Amino acid sequence: MKDPEQLGVLFAISLFLGMLVLLEVGRRVGTRRLRKDPEGARTGISAVEGSMFGLLGLLIAFTFSGAASRFDARRQLITEEANDIGTAWLRLDLLPAEAQPELRDLFRRYLDSRLLTYRKLPDVEAAQAELQHSIELQGEIWTKTIAALRAGPPGFTGSLLLNSLNAMFDIVTSRTAAARTHPPFAIYLMLGALALAASLLAGVGMAGAKTRSWIHVIGFAAVLSLTVYVILDLEHPRVGLIRVDAFDRSLIELRESMK
């Protein structure tokens, strides 16, 4: 199976070529109509073109805005996870001294696993296996923390530490859900179909010119297909040109501080 980056490039290139073909088809259809009916060939076309291009612009704005929002949310979740792990790490000081070394070692292994989960993308199976390993480490951390609290002084509940661990574990679910959240595939199909239909109408609109304006033809197809590619790239920020990897630096710095 191709990764999302390959699929995005393939979709954008296919859209670009399809738009070029339909621009030419539209131009030829429009030229024939002008020959048959020079006065009526353009009657009512402007209303249809306006509606089509308006709908295309609205759909592009909708999908682009949604992709950018999800991209920002994923970046924010990385920072939140670093904060949650860092807070739980500091609160390990609440445990008896003899229980801390083993738990701190588990924390280091856990953070290593969290970083590896996303580094293994776009190999989804490898990333899923590493995610499962992180969840297993969560269970070990929780079990050993509870055992350490029970061995502590009477009346000590360690609620601050337990709350930190809950937040540290919950953020994993939030990040996993965010990584899997995308618009329905039908949205992309509709976006591609509208871009092709708009190309056909744009070609008809160019029929009145004696020669083709390659700047307009190629520019129109290139800008729309590139916009669609950027939208797809924003939806998969671990495998494309637009990436959130730089924000992993907060987790890497936290790991380096775990001496």
C-alpha positions in Angstrom: 0.0 0.0 0.0 1.3 3.5 -0.9 1.9 5.9 2.0 -0.2 9.1 2.2 2.6 11.2 0.7 2.7 9.0 -2.4 -1.1 9.1 -2.7 -1.1 12.8 -2.3 1.4 13.4 -5.0 -0.4 10.9 -7.3 -3.7 12.6 -6.7 -2.3 16.1 -7.4 -0.5 15.0 -10.6 -3.6 13.2 -11.8 -5.7 16.2 -11.0 -3.3 18.5 -12.9 -3.3 16.3 -16.0 -7.1 15.9 -15.9 -7.6 19.6 -15.6 -5.3 20.3 -18.6 -7.3 17.7 -20.7 -10.6 19.2 -19.7 -9.5 22.8 -20.3 -8.6 21.7 -23.9 -11.9 19.8 -24.3 -13.8 22.7 -23.0 -12.1 25.1 -25.4 -12.9 22.8 -28.4 -16.5 22.4 -27.3 -16.8 26.2 -26.9 -15.2 26.9 -30.3 -17.8 24.6 -32.0 -20.7 26.3 -30.2 -19.4 29.7 -31.3 -19.2 28.6 -34.9 -22.8 27.3 -34.8 -24.3 30.1 -32.7 -22.0 33.1 -32.3 -24.6 35.2 -30.4 -26.2 32.6 -28.2 -23.1 30.5 -27.3 -22.4 32.6 -24.2 -26.0 33.0 -23.0 -26.5 31.9 -19.4 -22.9 30.6 -19.1 -21.8 33.3 -16.7 -24.3 32.2 -14.0 -23.3 28.6 -14.2 -19.6 29.4 -14.1 -20.1 31.8 -11.2 -22.0 29.1 -9.2 -19.4 26.4 -10.0 -16.4 28.5 -9.2 -18.0 29.8 -6.0 -18.8 26.3 -4.8 -15.2 25.2 -5.6 -13.8 28.1 -3.7 -16.0 27.4 -0.7 -15.0 23.7 -0.6 -11.3 24.6 -0.9 -11.6 27.1 1.9 -13.5 24.6 4.0 -11.0 21.8 3.6 -7.9 24.0 3.8 -9.2 25.6 7.0 -10.0 22.2 8.6 -6.6 20.8 7.6 -4.7 23.8 9.1 -6.7 23.6 12.3 -6.0 19.9 12.7 -2.3 20.6 12.0 -2.2 23.2 14.8 -4.0 20.9 17.1 -1.5 18.1 16.6 1.4 20.5 17.3 -0.3 21.6 20.5 -0.8 18.0 21.6 3.0 17.3 21.3 3.7 20.2 23.7 1.0 19.0 26.0 2.4 15.5 26.1 5.9 16.9 26.9 4.4 18.9 29.8 2.4 16.0 31.1 5.4 13.6 31.1 7.7 16.3 32.6 5.2 17.0 35.4 4.8 13.3 36.2 8.6 12.8 36.1 9.1 15.6 38.7 6.4 14.2 41.0 8.2 10.9 41.2 10.1 12.7 44.0 6.9 12.1 46.1 7.6 8.4 46.2 9.9 6.6 48.7 13.6 7.0 47.5 14.0 3.2 47.1 11.1 3.0 44.6 12.2 5.9 42.4 15.1 4.3 40.3 13.0 1.6 38.8 10.2 4.0 37.9 12.5 6.6 36.5 14.0 3.9 34.2 10.5 3.0 33.1 9.8 6.6 32.3 12.9 6.8 30.1 11.9 3.7 28.2 8.4 5.0 27.9 9.5 8.3 26.4 11.8 6.5 24.0 8.9 4.4 22.9 6.7 7.4 22.4 9.3 9.1 20.2 9.8 5.9 18.2 6.1 5.5 17.6 6.0 8.6 15.3 9.5 8.1 13.9 8.4 4.8 12.4 5.8 6.4 10.2 4.8 6.0 7.4 5.2 2.3 8.3 1.8 2.1 10.0 2.2 -1.5 11.3 5.5 -0.7 12.9 4.1 2.5 14.5 1.1 0.6 15.8 3.4 -2.1 17.3 5.4 0.6 19.0 2.3 2.3 20.3 1.2 -1.0 21.8 4.6 -1.2 23.5 4.0 2.2 25.0 0.6 1.1 26.3 2.3 -1.9 28.0 4.8 0.4 29.6 1.9 2.5 30.9 0.6 -0.6 32.7 4.0 -1.3 34.2 4.4 2.3 35.4 0.9 2.4 36.9 1.3 -1.0 38.7 4.7 -0.1 40.2 3.5 3.3 41.2 0.6 1.9 43.1 2.8 -0.6 44.8 5.2 2.1 45.8 2.4 4.3 47.2 1.1 1.3 49.3 4.6 0.9 50.7 4.8 4.5 51.6 3.9 6.2 54.9 0.4 5.8 56.3 -2.1 8.4 55.0 0.0 9.2 51.9 -2.2 8.8 48.8 0.0 10.3 46.2 -3.0 11.9 44.4 -0.8 14.5 42.7 1.4 11.8 41.1 -1.6 9.7 40.1 -3.3 12.7 38.5 -0.1 13.4 36.6 0.1 9.8 35.4 -3.6 9.9 34.2 -2.9 13.0 32.2 0.3 11.5 30.8 -1.6 8.4 29.7 -4.7 10.2 28.4 -2.7 12.5 26.1 -1.6 9.4 24.2 -5.2 8.6 23.3 -5.8 12.2 22.3 -2.7 12.2 20.0 -3.6 8.9 18.5 -7.2 10.0 17.8 -5.9 13.3 16.3 -3.5 11.5 14.0 -6.5 9.4 12.7 -8.9 12.3 12.3 -9.4 13.3 8.6 -12.3 14.4 6.5 -14.3 11.7 4.7 -12.8 10.5 1.4 -15.9 11.7 -0.3 -14.8 15.3 0.4 -11.6 14.8 -1.6 -13.5 13.1 -4.4 -16.0 16.1 -4.5 -13.1 18.5 -4.5 -11.4 16.8 -7.4 -14.7 16.5 -9.4 -15.4 20.2 -8.9 -11.9 21.2 -10.0 -12.4 19.1 -13.2 -15.8 20.5 -13.9 -14.5 24.0 -13.3 -11.7 23.3 -15.8 -14.2 22.2 -18.4 -16.2 25.5 -18.0 -13.0 27.5 -17.9 -12.0 25.9 -21.2 -15.4 26.9 -22.7 -14.8 30.4 -21.5 -11.5 30.6 -23.4 -13.0 29.5 -26.7 -13.3 33.1 -27.9 -9.5 33.6 -28.1 -7.8 32.8 -31.4 -4.8 31.2 -29.6 -4.4 29.3 -26.4 -3.0 31.2 -23.4 -0.7 28.6 -21.9 0.1 30.8 -19.0 -3.6 30.8 -17.9 -4.1 27.1 -18.8 -1.1 25.8 -17.0 -1.3 28.3 -14.2 -4.9 27.5 -13.4 -4.3 23.8 -13.3 -1.1 24.1 -11.4 -2.4 26.4 -8.7 -5.5 24.3 -8.0 -3.7 21.0 -8.0 -0.9 22.4 -5.8 -3.6 23.7 -3.4 -5.1 20.3 -3.1 -1.7 18.7 -2.5 -1.0 21.2 0.3 -4.4 20.3 1.9 -3.5 16.6 1.8 0.0 17.3 3.1 -1.4 19.2 6.1 -3.6 16.2 6.9 -0.5 13.9 7.2 2.2 16.0 8.8 4.5 13.1 9.5 5.2 11.9 5.9 5.0 15.0 3.6 6.8 18.3 3.1 4.8 20.1 5.9 5.8 18.3 9.1 5.4 18.6 12.9 8.7 16.8 13.5 10.3 20.0 14.8 7.9 20.1 17.7 9.2 16.7 18.8 12.2 18.7 20.0 10.3 19.4 23.3 10.1 15.6 23.9 13.7 15.0 22.9 14.9 17.8 25.3 12.8 16.3 28.1 14.4 12.9 27.4 17.9 14.4 27.5 17.1 16.0 30.9 16.1 12.6 32.4 19.5 11.9 33.9 
